[in-house]
Amino acid sequence: MKRLFICLTTLVIFSGAFAQSPEKTSYQAVVRNSSNQLVTNHEVGMKISILQGSLTGTAIYEETQTTTSNANGLVTLEIGEGDIISGTFSTIDWANGPFFIKVESDPTGETNYAIEGTSQLLSVPYALYAKMADSITGKISETDPVFDTSIAAGITSTDTTIWNNKLDSFTETQNLADVIAINNSANSQIKNITNPTDAQDAATKAYVDALKESIYNELLDAGLNGIVKDIEGNTYKTIKIGTQVWMAENLRVTKLNDGKAIQQITSIGSWPYDSTRCYCWYNNEIKYKNTYGALYNWHILDTGNICPEGWHVPKDTEWTILTDFLGGDVVAGGKMKEADTTHWLNPNIDATNESGFTALPG
């Protein structure tokens, strides 16, 4: 035997009046067999359930009916007029949805309901709720969670008055304080402001940079070491000796200040004859980079500044100022050398490093 099934097309229809609203719902469905052929002029048994909350929610009303399909396979019945199994159709609180209609069918006209389908009842069934309007008096109290969380919930009578008296056009003028007051941020760069004069003033980048330079110089004047950074992010200790500020570590940068790369040479034979700017690591091993820095050829001085911004390779006259301050050529070396044998050979005589320069052998 071919198994029958029902293709459900729900048509929910209400009629309304001021005094009376019928406690029933018109329902239609098209019945087809497993070959997708219409089941026409055939008795069909049906069980109708109204579910609350979800597709698998609690059945708050159930009834059964037996009807006959027409020549087009269409069955029509009135939900609310069948044999009631449980619940009362007239007392369903349609405002407390969502609601779903579950239809179980037996195409043979009996009660062996083997075919079922469930679908949500949308806006139309709530016409039954609207029938209460003819008997409501006084103030209506209703909770609408969607409305209560919307912008419209905050509309006041003052807002309405302002809208009713709005100008057809107006010009808005904002100053900087108005803009910054929004979320306490201008959310953009503020250009062409003056240097601060009071504690709560905004500061320009130039002012901050100058302040950093001033603090750095004060630290050096106090005999404290500073720090300088090159274009690659390497940092070096600095020290003030006399009136001069020196880097206390060898350079280990592989680019000029303008970003141009310096060629690395690893062949001893080609080193003396290369006519371009070059560098290498001690013993061609990068592990010595942090200790001894890089070794550069003379051409490095002909192609731009290799030192960090604001710094330069010392001239002979500047070396003379340094050695004079330390007591002359005879003793200056000892005052600049690292005072142990970590890097210098024994006995490293007269090495005191009292200048703080910490010179290493090269």
CORLIN-V619524 format. One record per backbone hydrogen bond with DSSP energy under -0.5 kcal/mol. NH is the residue of the N-H (numbers start at 1). CO is the residue of the C=O. If there is no record, write none. Layout:
BEGIN
NH&CO ; NH&CO
END
This chain:
BEGIN
5&32 ; 7&30 ; 8&6 ; 11&9 ; 12&10 ; 13&11 ; 13&26 ; 22&15 ; 24&22 ; 25&79 ; 26&13 ; 27&77 ; 29&75 ; 30&7 ; 31&73 ; 32&5 ; 33&37 ; 34&3 ; 36&33 ; 39&31 ; 40&38 ; 41&70 ; 44&67 ; 45&106 ; 46&65 ; 47&104 ; 48&63 ; 49&102 ; 50&61 ; 51&49 ; 51&100 ; 52&58 ; 53&98 ; 57&54 ; 58&52 ; 60&50 ; 60&58 ; 61&50 ; 62&86 ; 63&48 ; 64&83 ; 65&46 ; 67&44 ; 69&42 ; 70&74 ; 73&70 ; 75&29 ; 77&27 ; 79&25 ; 79&77 ; 81&78 ; 83&64 ; 84&82 ; 85&62 ; 86&62 ; 91&88 ; 92&89 ; 94&92 ; 96&93 ; 99&121 ; 100&51 ; 101&119 ; 102&49 ; 102&100 ; 103&117 ; 104&47 ; 105&115 ; 106&45 ; 109&106 ; 113&111 ; 114&105 ; 114&112 ; 115&105 ; 117&103 ; 119&101 ; 121&99 ; 122&120 ; 126&123 ; 127&124 ; 128&125 ; 130&126 ; 131&127 ; 132&129 ; 133&130 ; 134&131 ; 135&132 ; 136&132 ; 136&133 ; 141&139 ; 142&140 ; 144&142 ; 145&143 ; 148&144 ; 149&145 ; 150&147 ; 153&150 ; 154&151 ; 155&152 ; 160&156 ; 161&157 ; 162&158 ; 163&159 ; 164&160 ; 165&161 ; 166&163 ; 174&172 ; 179&175 ; 180&176 ; 181&177 ; 182&178 ; 182&179 ; 183&181 ; 184&181 ; 185&182 ; 191&189 ; 201&198 ; 208&204 ; 209&205 ; 210&206 ; 211&207 ; 212&208 ; 213&209 ; 214&210 ; 215&211 ; 216&212 ; 217&213 ; 218&214 ; 219&215 ; 220&216 ; 221&217 ; 222&218 ; 223&220 ; 224&219 ; 226&238 ; 228&236 ; 230&234 ; 233&230 ; 236&228 ; 238&226 ; 239&246 ; 241&239 ; 241&244 ; 244&241 ; 246&239 ; 246&244 ; 248&237 ; 256&260 ; 257&305 ; 259&256 ; 262&254 ; 263&277 ; 265&279 ; 268&266 ; 271&267 ; 272&268 ; 273&270 ; 274&270 ; 274&271 ; 279&263 ; 280&295 ; 282&293 ; 284&281 ; 285&282 ; 288&285 ; 289&286 ; 292&288 ; 293&288 ; 293&289 ; 294&251 ; 295&280 ; 296&294 ; 297&278 ; 300&297 ; 301&298 ; 302&299 ; 303&300 ; 311&308 ; 319&315 ; 320&316 ; 321&317 ; 322&318 ; 323&319 ; 324&320 ; 325&321 ; 326&322 ; 327&324 ; 328&323 ; 331&328 ; 332&328 ; 333&329 ; 335&331 ; 336&332 ; 336&333 ; 337&333 ; 338&359 ; 340&338 ; 348&345 ; 351&348 ; 352&334 ; 352&350 ; 353&334 ; 355&335 ; 356&353 ; 359&336
END
